[in-house]
Amino acid sequence: MIASDDFNEIMADGVADYSAYFGTPTHDDHVLFELLIVGILQTGLSWQVAASQLPSLRQHMAGLRVDQVAGFDEPDFERLMQAPGVMHNGRKLRAIMTDARAIVKLQAEYGSFSHYLWAFVDATPFIMPAPDDELPMRSALGARVAKDLHRHGFTFVGPVVTHMFLLAAGIIQVN
């Protein structure tokens, strides 16, 4: 399962970890960063393909430690674009680095990325009905959070990506 201390877990099964974790309320900034990364990578792909990247990204991106990824620059980007096993989508890799920098700023302002996110639901998961037992792909909350994330400098976090990220983090739950 995705955990706060999985920084160098390159032998993990990212798909199994993400699947097991999905919907579990978390207040851990590292776990939230990894869940956000899956959301970024998932754009245009299946969640399985996106989650399968976690072990490789941990290996090549400083264990996905948000403070270290926030310091990545152009040489790091070029290295990632050549790294074996890493999805070579420049826009998505740049988004991960940009969003890491935005998280660091939110941590300074709010104490943690978690505090910032959970404030949108007053620290209680938002329960959303699932019509026809299908996982909803959008929500007004996801759209509102996406807009605010953009205001704070995040990229690749539209309403659908943000909604799915909030579901993965257990901030939105379906019944």
Beta strands, then each sheet from edge to edge (+ up, - down):
strand 1: 126-128
strand 2: 172-174
sheet 1: 1+ 2+
end
